[in-house]
Amino acid sequence: MWTSATRNVLLEAAWFDPIPIRRSSKALGLRTEASTRFERGADTEMAELASRRCAALIRELAGGEVLAGVVDVYPARREPLALELSRRELLRVMGADVPDREIEAILRALGFAPQRIDQHIDQARGAADATLARWQCRQPSWRQDVTREVDLIEEVARHYGLDKFPPRLHPAKQPASRLPHAEAEDRLRERLIGLGYREIVSIPLVNEAEDALFRPGDVVPARVANPLAEDASLLRSNGLVSMAHALAWNLNRGQRDLRLFEIGRAYRLLNDAPDETRIVTIGATGLARQQGVAESAREYSFADLKGDLDQIGDLAGGFGWNGETLSWQHNARAGKILLANAGLRQLGDAKQGQRWFVTVGNTVVGGAGELAPRVADKFKLRQNVFLAEWALDPFFEGYRLAREARKYQTISRFPAVERDFSLILPDGTSFASVREAIEGLRIPEVISVEAVDLFRGRNIPSGKFSLLVRVTFQSQEATLTEAQLNDFPSRIISTLQQKLGAALRTA
């Protein structure tokens, strides 16, 4: 203990191994300036120099006497590491040259003591700025991070100025090849952008409580052993939590009309082993249509989300829908996304209220719907938000199968004929069921079935609605006859009456 009567002082200057210091600091949860310095690698040669400087200051300022002798407990003084820098490697890595005098001035100022070693070979190599120039350098004790030639190149380039090197690509050592699903991902991204969505990239570290709002009960989350913050302690088990945050962030800053998508990954533990799943997540809120001269503004709805997903699903043979809802979804405006096995489609659907029931194959790839009010309140969302997410691997496989099954035919030389059917249908009947019934007749001349208009109200009986369906007929072999154009509509009307209880609208 230091007092006014102290006359003899023993000075100690130590160097500590970075690895044990780092481990102890983390284990104890204790961060100090000393631990920060030593765990990053302090200069091993500085201990003796610091002790001698301290002793000199005591003698100079306090009039003390320095006793001869130093006890140095140094297991083995490490010899400086010999490094070599060549201009050929500098040109290969950086793509541009640096003059000799600049290289030597930079390395000398940093303590590497460069020595030209190609001069004694022949006169041409020893010339200034020669292509075969080489320098022998010595690693200073305070730069333990510099151990390779490329480290010296980095030091030279950084101090010379990275802006002085032209931006150019290095020559490839081997031909580049695209990833197996690169084309499918490009088509998916193009379709999403074409539908008005903008791509985002978010950090996969999320809050555990918020992730649990979207996480199925049987999924084991992947926790971060050394989280930077409490709200970033978990690798997301789904992309919905990140999308909800992105929508909330934009809404809080005045951006009310949003359509976003993200192609990323979800993480979980499967049998105690890490598992990553490629996913795509989309989110939308606000107006689906802006106020125009001839059109009024319209809010984005579940029908808009389903319509967008149907167009996206066409890339992979078509999406199906199941009315089962997930915990984060609104009970009446949501469903699971299905993808047909092996690209086969078996249509059979019905609509009850605003929940969609469609059976297509049996592969559930994701879910879509309006965010439940209790979940929206957690993110302080004050307007309706619609989210969807599905796995990419089965989607990519569906894209491949749909592409292989794609067939082309020549455009018919004969005219097409359209027939409109104004139907009165019971509430709960979907257009998909109408289209399935018409396609089930297997009339080769039917080339398209479209929904044109839907009406409820005056002159429509209670519990029913009016649907205008347009069917297009065209033959590849001959012009359609009057007999055919009378037979086809009558068969369609008869089938719709028998299967769906439809009737032709007369008023």
Phi, psi and omega in degrees: 000135184276126175227177180292343180267001181293130180239328182250129183234129176255121181265137176231129175235123188237158172235135184244144180295128184300323187294308177298325178297315180297314181298315181294320180297319180289320181295322182272348184065032184242121179242123178232169177296322180295315180297323179296318181293312186287324182290342176267359175097090177276164180288121181292334183273357186279340183300310181294317180297320181293319180294320179293322179293320178296317179297321179295322179291320177300315181294322183286320187265327184250358179072024181284174180242129180267121178283147180288148174103139178227131176267113184246109179265089185230106187306311181201114180293125184277132178287145179301139181285130179277128180237153180229138179235130178240147179292329179300316180289324177299317178294323181293318184282314187265341178077008179204162186264161174229132182300154180305312186296327177290317179300312183292322180294318180294310183294325179291319180294332179273357176092016182270354176047065183290141176229125179292127186241003179260359186291327184281353184282303173202167187292325182294320181289330181279358181292160181295138178057032179289148181295328183267016181297142179220147179232137173265129183235160179238128181290120176289155184296335183269005178235065180289348181279346181265107184231352185226168180296323181294334176293321176295320178298320178297318179297316180296313182295320182295317182278331177290327179119109181296336180291346180274354179260129183292142178286111179211151180277145176286149176295135181287139178280338179215155182300139178281147177224146181279154177293156186304323185255021183296318181295316179298320179293322177297316180295321178297314180296319178298319181294317180296317179294321178297331178277359176101009180268149178247139184279141174233161174229121184242162178281133184283358178276124187225172176282135184296319182295321180288323177297325181295337179295333182249352188275129174298153185294336183269004180265128177266117184288158177260106182272149178274126182292329183229070185292145177284333180204162181295326181275011175223046186260003186218140168280129188302138176270355178200163179270355183293322180295321178292321180293319178299320178296318181296319178294317179296319181298316180289321179296323179292346180246024170088003179268099188273326184257110188227141169219111187234155172214155179218132173255112186210213183223151173244151188232145176199174174254127180237110185057044179066012178245143180294142181223133179244138179234128176283131184223162169231135183235136175233150179217143181212149176198163178093215184273137172273334180217128179283161177296129179233184180292317184252356184230147177267161179292148181219135180286147175294137184228175178297328177297323177294317179298314181296320178298317178297317181293325177297321178291323177292318181296336178301335178295332185245027178091359177108136174271148169248168184230143176231136186286358179293135182255157177259170187297329184273355188264155172294138186295333186251350184227068183194172177180170176264146180266129180244150176232132185295140175292135177055023176076009180275142181244130174233098186280142176181100190220162175210157181237124179239116184065236178242021176254136185261136177236109178224131179254115177223105183064203179216022180260108176277120183249350180175197181212159180210150177161182177281143179290131181299144182304320182294326177284320179299324179296328179297327179263005179058043177271124185256012175215163185297133180237136181241130183232153174210147179208139176212158181284143185274328185300309176295329177295316178296322178295319176297324177296317180297315181294320179294324179291320179291328181276355183292132179233151181243148176222157182291152177288132182296141177276354186256150186291149175267151180233133180254141175229130179260137178239112177268106189254145169256118186237150175293146176303140181100353178272128182263159177296327180300322179291325176296314180296321179297319180296319180291315179294334179293342176289342178055048174275114184300332184283350177281114182254343177200148176228120186231146172269126185257317185205150177230136184219138172228145176135227188302138179067005177254124181302153179297140180083008179224170178213163181256132179231123177266118182246132179249123179247131180253129180248140176198140180248148176272351189248327184199168175290136181295138180270166179296324179296319178295318182289344172270326183287314184299309179299322180295322177293321180295313181297318180297318180294317180294325178293319184285318188272325187242357182069031183279159176217150178284136180282132182250347182222000000 
